[in-house]
Amino acid sequence: MTSKRHIIRTSTFDEIIARNSNRPEKIISIKQNVSEVLSILMIGSTHTAIANYCRLLNKKTVSKSVFYDYLHVIEPILREMVIQMCKENLQKAKDEGKLVVGFDACWAHRRNSHHCLGILINLLDNLIIAFDVTHHGIEEFETLNSTKKNAKCMEKICLESIIENSHLIDIDELIFIHDCDLSDEYLIQEMLPNAEIYFDPNHYGKKMKKSIKKFLVEKKNKILKKLSERIEKFYDILLHDRQTTFEEKKQKWEKLPQHFIECEKWDEEEYEEEIQILKELVDEYIDTFDDVLPCYGTNVIESFNHCRALLANKNMAWRLSWRVRCYISIIKWNSPVWEQLIFQRFDLELPKEAIQYEEKINRLKDKRREIESTDVFKIERAKKKKLMKEKYKLNGNEICLHDYADYDDSEDNTSTESNNKIKKRKEKSKKSNSSSVPETEKWIFEALRSLTKKTGHFISFKKIYDKIVKMHGSDQLIITEKRIKSQLTRLVNNEKLIEKKNTYSLK
């Protein structure tokens, strides 16, 4: 005998409504259940969280079984909505004649994810024009691609499916932007031989800056090693310059050695080695400017991934719910009235207050975008970032107590380069500490003399520390309990102080 739950899970929303057409009260109950399930999904919450919230307020909500039953009803409808929406956006983009697209994938979970969502965004209007969901597991879904390979392979499967189903090969003028994933590039070249392929400026810039730094370090030239940061910054500025042509960028890059000769007043004989290395550097990276179109990047895709993450947190292992949340996030991204669209599809009426709130939020977002696009705002934002960076910058005699370089990781230790970096930073830290020892020792003796009333009087560590902070808290050196404690231990070991049950006295 077929259970009631099985009937619901295998039926469409329209079939359920038609089946209960003679029972108006039942239809009201069904729509109420659908409304509650949709609301939970659209705010990015879970049934458990909402159930606990309602329990504390002594209110009722749908049961867990009803929630998952209606997920099966909602999922195919939302999927069809997304497919139709993307088809319309794609056709509109094709009608324009030129198409600039960006691709990226996201996963349901941080490690060993069972689901992957790939999206294709039209970078001319920032709308999603194609998508694909790939899953890993035993379950079979007719509407999804499946694989038994690892999570990384899912991205390639999504991209391949999107290219095939979108018929991108039919577009004459196609520009494809991706985030420096070589496997993606090879697939694009194979499936879209006529497409122009470029890298995302931000991803590519970071990659090239690391490469330039490595190039200069390997030359073992002390002067150029110090100038490495300036050279990297110059390259990055050129790479992101939207007003300068490829040829002009190359010309400016070629003048790099001449810049140091003229501006830094380098003597060509004295700095012969440095000039030669710079010429090699110029030749090595001069063609990289052709790989990037600064006006197009994948930042908008990263924004969508953030939007999707708000509806489906990566800290949870989602199943069916994750796919539904992905569909909702695509609808949300493509339409400012996404809530109304979803509710209308299920013949539900969105509350007037919700519509007003949505309109208010959209107005505020538009106003915010308008403000953020101005040059004045960008300049002020850059100033604030610079001030914050300078505010929390460590001085020469300060050390960072949260330095991860001291962390001993087995994988990192397999690398000789990594080990050398760690050793250098440790040595630097030791030097910084050693230079501050006499000062810290002086503070301890000052505090003890101030607190000691008679010979042989023992003072607790807390009192000593509080006294030091009171006397020298405004000094540049960071006063921490750990530093004072270690210095006290050193003084006791050197027999300069006497210790008794975490109390200290002058000898």
Summary of the structure (lengths in Angstrom):
residues: 507
radius of gyration: 31.5
end to end distance: 90.7
largest distance: 98.1
contacts: 1383
relative contact order: 0.07
helix: 63%
strand: 10%
